[in-house]
């Protein structure tokens, strides 16, 4: 819009500069002169002092004119310049003229106009009121430029945003797709269709970067899976040898440590399984899983000197991954054994499972952070800090939630709540 205004001003300035300057005689002068001319009873032309003619004469001391009727008779007023006296005899051949004089005192300024009065149609040659020619140029040029600038402004305000929006529609789509890319949606690439040619190399470079990141992530994941699989065999052999050894305090400690190693290997594999997002089509009985997990962990619980109780208050079935939910419960029970007190309650109510202990509890400002990977509540706590992170990942996959709340005894309750719809 500013460019359009500058263009308009420049155009008007050009018109002013090309103007020769000076003044012009007002065309209204001829009409006033014609209305002051009448025809007498003798048939001759006479000048009558009308009010407007008196005002015109008072405002212009050098007023003069020659009026010629269609009959050919003429009448004059004022001192006619010698230059125009011969022209007065030829007014029958001239009906329109603007004669300019660019140098003061502008004594040769004159106009020729046709005008009507009491004496009929007259051709008037003369000099009356003056006005600035530059003003006329400015007025006419502005009168011409305003519609043009208005139209250009309308096009700029209305059409330009539409054109730009359509041209950048592809860029807005790219931004939307780029915002949807995260670590759980790998393999996505940004399309290059409907993009300005200048942006295609940038989008292709971004796609190349995404491809390299995906390759690096896949290599990292394969390494973790391979390492976890390799650890399972020696851990199983070591566990079998410890189980066959005499029951001693050292043997029980080794048994707990080996169980912790086995849990860590399973957690690493679980993270990989969750990452594959297998469909959740199994019908899962939460109470049955809780009883089975508690029975499997009973030997470790007894060795640790902890009581465990499964309280079924009317559990429901959900769609989910039986093995993943079982490992989540095993993680929570083992955490309660390590950090809790002497009694663990696994409570099932509807679509909710709670694991409660009577230990020292978790500070309020730490209850959200315990689900972060590698976060430990206490610096010397055992474990790798992956158990509760795995719990949150599994619940997220099941469209559920997990939260840590304070138990009535002062311990901790880890609450798993499954959504009404967990299919898919």
C-alpha positions in Angstrom: 0.0 0.0 0.0 2.8 2.4 0.8 4.4 1.8 -2.6 1.1 2.6 -4.3 0.8 5.9 -2.4 4.4 6.8 -3.3 3.6 6.0 -6.9 0.5 8.3 -6.8 2.5 11.2 -5.2 5.2 10.8 -7.8 2.7 10.8 -10.6 1.0 14.0 -9.3 4.4 15.6 -8.8 5.3 14.8 -12.4 2.1 16.5 -13.6 2.9 19.6 -11.5 6.5 19.8 -12.8 5.4 19.5 -16.4 2.9 22.3 -15.9 4.0 25.6 -17.2 2.7 27.4 -14.1 0.9 30.7 -14.1 -2.8 31.4 -13.8 -6.0 31.1 -15.9 -9.1 33.1 -16.4 -12.2 31.6 -14.6 -14.7 30.4 -17.2 -17.5 31.7 -15.0 -16.5 35.3 -15.9 -18.0 34.8 -19.4 -21.4 33.7 -17.9 -21.5 36.8 -15.6 -20.6 39.1 -18.6 -23.3 37.5 -20.8 -26.0 38.0 -18.1 -25.1 41.7 -17.9 -25.7 42.3 -21.7 -29.3 43.2 -22.7 -30.9 44.4 -26.0 -32.6 47.7 -25.9 -35.8 48.9 -27.6 -33.6 50.3 -30.4 -32.3 46.8 -31.0 -28.7 47.6 -29.9 -26.8 45.8 -27.1 -26.4 47.5 -23.7 -24.6 46.6 -20.5 -26.7 46.5 -17.3 -25.0 46.8 -13.9 -26.2 43.6 -12.3 -25.2 42.7 -8.7 -22.9 39.9 -9.8 -21.3 42.0 -12.5 -20.7 44.8 -10.0 -19.0 42.3 -7.7 -16.9 41.0 -10.6 -15.8 44.5 -11.6 -15.0 45.5 -8.0 -12.8 42.4 -7.7 -11.0 42.9 -11.0 -9.7 46.4 -11.8 -8.5 45.4 -15.2 -11.8 43.7 -16.3 -12.5 43.9 -20.0 -14.5 41.9 -22.5 -16.0 41.9 -26.0 -19.4 40.2 -26.5 -20.7 39.3 -30.0 -24.3 38.1 -30.6 -25.4 35.6 -33.3 -26.7 38.6 -35.3 -23.1 40.0 -35.6 -23.4 43.0 -33.4 -20.9 43.5 -30.6 -20.5 45.4 -27.4 -17.3 46.1 -25.4 -16.4 46.9 -21.8 -13.2 48.2 -20.3 -9.8 48.8 -22.0 -9.3 46.1 -24.6 -5.6 45.3 -25.2 -4.4 46.2 -28.7 -3.4 42.5 -29.3 -7.1 41.4 -29.1 -8.8 44.2 -31.0 -8.4 42.5 -34.4 -9.6 39.2 -32.8 -12.8 40.8 -31.7 -13.9 41.1 -35.3 -13.6 37.3 -35.8 -15.5 36.0 -32.8 -18.1 34.6 -35.2 -15.5 32.0 -36.1 -14.2 31.2 -32.6 -16.3 29.6 -29.8 -13.7 28.3 -27.3 -10.1 29.4 -26.4 -7.8 29.7 -23.3 -5.0 32.2 -23.9 -2.3 32.0 -21.3 0.3 34.4 -20.1 3.0 33.0 -17.9 4.6 36.3 -16.8 3.2 38.8 -14.4 1.2 41.0 -14.5 -0.7 38.5 -16.8 -2.1 41.4 -19.0 -2.6 39.1 -22.0 -4.7 36.4 -20.2 -8.0 35.9 -22.0 -10.7 33.3 -22.7 -13.3 32.8 -25.4 -16.6 31.1 -24.3 -20.2 30.8 -25.5 -22.7 31.9 -22.8 -26.4 32.8 -22.6 -27.9 36.0 -21.3 -30.9 38.3 -21.8 -29.6 39.2 -25.2 -29.5 35.6 -26.3 -26.4 33.4 -27.1 -23.2 35.4 -27.0 -19.5 34.7 -27.8 -17.5 36.4 -25.0 -13.8 37.3 -25.3 -12.2 38.9 -22.3 -10.4 38.8 -18.9 -12.0 38.4 -15.5 -11.3 36.6 -12.3 -8.1 34.5 -12.2 -7.2 31.2 -10.5 -4.1 29.1 -10.2 -3.3 26.7 -13.0 -1.2 24.6 -10.7 -4.2 24.1 -8.4 -6.3 22.9 -11.3 -3.6 20.4 -12.3 -3.4 19.1 -8.7 -7.2 18.9 -8.4 -7.7 17.1 -11.7 -4.8 14.7 -11.1 -6.0 13.8 -7.6 -9.5 13.4 -9.0 -8.1 11.0 -11.5 -5.7 9.2 -9.1 -8.1 8.6 -6.2 -10.2 6.0 -8.0 -7.1 4.3 -9.3 -5.4 4.3 -5.9 -8.7 3.1 -4.3 -8.9 0.2 -6.7 -5.3 -0.7 -6.2 -5.7 -0.5 -2.4 -8.7 -2.8 -2.6 -6.7 -5.3 -4.6 -3.8 -5.1 -2.2 -5.9 -5.5 0.9 -8.3 -8.2 -0.4 -6.6 -10.0 -3.2 -3.0 -10.1 -1.9 -3.7 -12.1 1.3 -5.8 -14.6 -0.7 -3.0 -15.1 -3.2 -0.3 -15.4 -0.5 -2.5 -17.8 1.5 -3.0 -20.0 -1.5 0.7 -19.9 -2.4 1.7 -20.9 1.2 -1.1 -23.4 1.8 1.4 -26.2 1.2 3.8 -24.7 3.8 1.0 -24.6 6.4 0.3 -28.3 5.7 4.0 -29.1 6.1 4.1 -27.3 9.4 1.1 -29.3 10.6 2.7 -32.6 9.6 6.0 -31.7 11.1 4.3 -30.8 14.4 2.8 -34.4 14.5 6.2 -36.1 14.3 7.6 -37.5 17.5 9.5 -40.5 18.8 6.3 -42.6 18.8 5.6 -41.8 15.1 8.9 -42.6 13.4 9.0 -43.2 9.7 7.0 -40.1 8.9 8.2 -37.9 6.1 7.2 -34.4 5.0 5.6 -34.2 1.5 7.0 -31.9 -1.1 3.8 -31.6 -3.1 2.1 -28.2 -3.5 5.2 -26.4 -2.2 7.0 -23.4 -3.7 10.0 -24.6 -5.7 12.4 -22.7 -3.4 11.3 -24.7 -0.3 11.6 -28.2 -1.8 15.4 -28.5 -1.1 14.8 -27.5 2.5 12.0 -30.1 3.0 14.1 -32.8 1.3 17.0 -32.0 3.7 14.7 -32.3 6.7 13.4 -35.6 5.4 17.0 -36.8 5.1 17.7 -35.7 8.7 14.5 -37.6 9.9 15.7 -40.7 8.0 19.1 -40.6 9.6 17.5 -40.2 13.1 15.2 -43.2 12.5 18.2 -45.3 11.4 20.1 -44.4 14.5 17.2 -45.0 16.8 16.6 -48.4 15.2 20.3 -49.4 15.7 20.1 -48.3 19.3 16.9 -50.3 19.9 18.4 -53.4 18.2 21.4 -53.1 20.5 19.2 -53.0 23.6 17.1 -55.9 22.5 20.2 -58.0 21.7 21.8 -57.2 25.0 18.7 -58.1 26.9 18.3 -61.4 25.1 22.0 -62.2 25.7 21.6 -61.5 29.4 18.6 -63.8 29.9 20.5 -67.1 29.4 23.3 -66.5 31.9 20.8 -65.1 34.4 18.6 -68.2 34.1 21.6 -70.5 34.5 22.8 -68.5 37.6 19.3 -68.6 39.1 19.0 -72.4 38.6 22.4 -72.9 40.4 21.4 -70.6 43.3 18.0 -72.4 43.6 19.9 -75.8 43.8 22.3 -74.5 46.5 21.6 -74.9 50.3 19.3 -72.4 51.8 21.6 -69.9 53.5 21.4 -66.1 54.1 24.0 -65.6 51.3 21.9 -67.7 49.0 18.8 -65.7 49.7 20.6 -62.5 49.0 21.9 -63.9 45.7 18.5 -65.0 44.8 17.1 -61.5 45.3 19.9 -60.0 43.2 19.5 -62.5 40.4 15.7 -61.8 40.4 16.5 -58.1 40.1 18.8 -58.8 37.1 16.1 -60.9 35.5 13.6 -58.1 36.0 15.9 -55.5 34.5 16.4 -57.7 31.4 12.6 -58.2 31.0 12.1 -54.5 31.4 14.4 -53.7 28.5 12.5 -56.2 26.4 9.2 -54.8 27.5 10.2 -51.3 26.4 10.9 -52.7 23.0 7.6 -54.7 22.9 5.7 -51.5 23.8 7.4 -49.6 21.1 6.1 -52.0 18.5 2.5 -51.1 19.4 0.9 -54.6 18.9 -2.9 -54.5 18.9 -4.6 -54.9 22.2 -7.2 -57.6 21.4 -7.0 -59.9 24.4 -9.7 -60.0 27.1 -7.9 -59.6 30.4 -9.3 -60.5 33.8 -7.6 -58.1 36.2 -8.3 -60.1 39.3 -7.0 -63.4 37.8 -3.8 -61.6 36.7 -3.3 -60.2 40.2 -3.7 -63.6 41.8 -1.3 -65.3 39.4 1.4 -62.6 39.8 1.1 -62.8 43.6 1.4 -66.6 43.5 4.5 -66.4 41.2 6.2 -63.9 43.5 5.2 -65.6 46.8 8.6 -67.3 47.3 10.4 -64.0 47.0 7.9 -62.2 49.2 8.2 -64.9 51.9 12.0 -64.7 51.7 11.8 -60.9 52.2 9.6 -61.4 55.2 6.7 -59.5 53.7 3.0 -60.4 53.7 1.0 -60.1 50.5 -2.8 -60.0 50.1 -5.0 -59.9 47.0 -8.3 -58.2 47.7 -10.8 -58.6 44.8 -13.6 -56.1 45.3 -15.3 -56.8 41.9 -12.7 -56.6 39.2 -13.8 -56.2 35.5 -12.4 -57.5 32.3 -10.6 -55.2 29.9 -9.0 -55.4 26.5 -5.3 -55.4 26.7 -2.0 -57.2 26.8 -2.0 -59.9 29.6 1.7 -60.3 29.7 2.4 -56.6 29.9 -0.1 -56.0 32.7 1.3 -59.0 34.6 4.8 -57.5 34.3 3.5 -54.1 35.5 2.0 -55.8 38.6 5.3 -57.7 39.2 7.2 -54.4 39.0 4.9 -52.7 41.5 5.0 -55.6 44.0 8.8 -55.9 43.8 9.1 -52.1 44.3 6.8 -52.4 47.3 9.1 -55.2 48.6 12.2 -53.1 48.2 10.9 -49.7 49.4 7.8 -50.6 51.4 7.1 -52.0 54.8 6.0 -55.4 55.9 2.5 -55.7 54.2 1.4 -55.4 50.6 -2.2 -55.3 49.4 -3.2 -55.8 45.8 -6.7 -54.4 45.5 -8.9 -54.8 42.4 -12.0 -52.6 42.0 -13.8 -52.4 38.6 -11.2 -51.3 36.0 -8.7 -50.2 38.7 -5.8 -52.0 40.4 -4.1 -50.6 43.5 -0.8 -51.8 45.0 -0.5 -50.5 48.6 2.3 -50.8 51.0 2.9 -49.6 54.6 6.3 -48.2 54.0 7.7 -44.7 54.6 5.8 -43.3 51.6 6.9 -41.0 48.8 7.2 -37.2 49.2 4.4 -35.2 47.4 6.9 -33.4 45.2 8.4 -36.7 44.0 5.2 -38.6 43.1 5.2 -37.5 39.5 9.0 -37.7 39.0 9.2 -41.4 40.0 7.7 -42.4 36.7 10.5 -40.7 34.7 13.2 -43.0 33.3 16.3 -43.6 35.5 14.9 -41.5 38.3 15.6 -42.9 41.8 13.8 -41.8 44.9 17.0 -42.3 46.9 20.5 -42.0 45.5 21.6 -45.4 46.8 18.3 -47.2 45.9 18.7 -50.4 44.0 17.5 -50.9 40.4 18.0 -49.0 37.2 15.0 -46.7 37.6 13.1 -48.2 34.6 10.4 -50.1 36.5 7.9 -47.3 37.1 8.7 -45.7 33.7 7.8 -49.0 32.1 4.5 -49.0 34.2 3.6 -45.6 32.8 4.5 -46.7 29.2 2.2 -49.8 29.5 -0.7 -47.8 30.9 -0.3 -45.1 28.2 -0.5 -47.9 25.6 -3.7 -49.1 27.3 -5.1 -45.6 27.2 -5.1 -45.7 31.0 -3.3 -43.8 33.8 -1.0 -44.4 36.7 -0.7 -42.3 39.8 1.1 -42.4 43.2 -1.0 -41.4 46.2 -0.6 -41.6 50.0 -2.0 -44.6 51.7 -4.0 -44.3 55.0 -1.1 -46.0 56.8 1.4 -43.4 55.5 2.8 -45.7 52.9 2.2 -45.5 49.1 -0.6 -46.6 46.8 0.2 -47.0 43.1 -3.1 -46.8 41.3 -3.6 -48.2 37.8 -6.8 -47.1 36.1 -7.8 -48.6 32.8 -10.0 -46.6 30.3 -13.4 -47.7 29.4 -12.3 -48.4 25.9 -8.9 -50.0 25.6 -9.4 -51.8 22.3 -6.7 -51.1 19.7 
